[in-house]
Amino acid sequence: MAGRLLSTGQAAKAIGASARSLSHWVTRGLIKPTLVTPGGQYRFDLDELKAQMQKRQPPARGRSEPEADDE
């Protein structure tokens, strides 16, 4: 945890996604938050989040998760 922790909304804005999509990716296990508060809110280190996003194919606009490769 190198930097300041961001809320879901702040982190989503920083990566160009909606807060709802980012929360959905966490609940689906596609992204792991840096911290979950006692109240159940997610906190993200931006560098860690970007690294996780680079390991995954980013979702297409208008989709809530990456599509499976059909080939």
Secondary structure as the mmCIF struct_conf table of DSSP 4:
data_model
#
loop_
_struct_conf.conf_type_id
_struct_conf.id
_struct_conf.beg_label_comp_id
_struct_conf.beg_label_asym_id
_struct_conf.beg_label_seq_id
_struct_conf.end_label_comp_id
_struct_conf.end_label_asym_id
_struct_conf.end_label_seq_id
BEND BEND1 GLY A 3 GLY A 3
STRN STRN1 LEU A 5 LEU A 6
HELX_RH_AL_P HELX_RH_AL_P1 THR A 8 ILE A 15
TURN_TY1_P TURN_TY1_P1 GLY A 16 GLY A 16
HELX_RH_AL_P HELX_RH_AL_P2 ALA A 19 THR A 27
TURN_TY1_P TURN_TY1_P2 ARG A 28 GLY A 29
BEND BEND2 LEU A 30 ILE A 31
BEND BEND3 THR A 34 THR A 34
STRN STRN2 LEU A 35 VAL A 36
TURN_TY1_P TURN_TY1_P3 PRO A 38 GLY A 39
BEND BEND4 GLY A 40 GLY A 40
STRN STRN3 TYR A 42 ASP A 45
HELX_RH_AL_P HELX_RH_AL_P3 LEU A 46 LYS A 55
BEND BEND5 ARG A 56 ARG A 56
HELX_LH_PP_P HELX_LH_PP_P1 GLN A 57 ALA A 60
TURN_TY1_P TURN_TY1_P4 ARG A 61 GLY A 62
BEND BEND6 SER A 64 GLU A 65
HELX_LH_PP_P HELX_LH_PP_P2 PRO A 66 ASP A 69
#
